[in-house]
Amino acid sequence: MALEHLDVIITDELGLEALSRALALGWLGLCAYTWFAPALFHRMLARSLETVRLDPEF
């Protein structure tokens, strides 16, 4: 919600549409990263753990 207010202030009052657009794209990128990064991490972790073998005497 705060980002929406910041976007309105930057666009309407300051007239910086390019900065507003860059902020919106950055926010979208951060949201996509926080959604995609855990899935990628778990996939890479599972792939690396497939090669781990414990000693039977452990």
C-alpha positions, 0 to 999 in steps of 0.5 A: 500500500505504501508503494502505491502512495509513493507511486502517486506522489512521484508521478502526479506531484513530481512529474517523474513518470520514468522513476515511477515506472522503474520503481513499479518494475523493481517492485514486480521483480522483487516479488517475482524473485521472492516467489521463485527463489525458494522453489529454485533453492529447494530444487537445487538442494534436492538435486545435490542431496541425491548424490549424498550417501551416508556411511552405514555405520554412521 
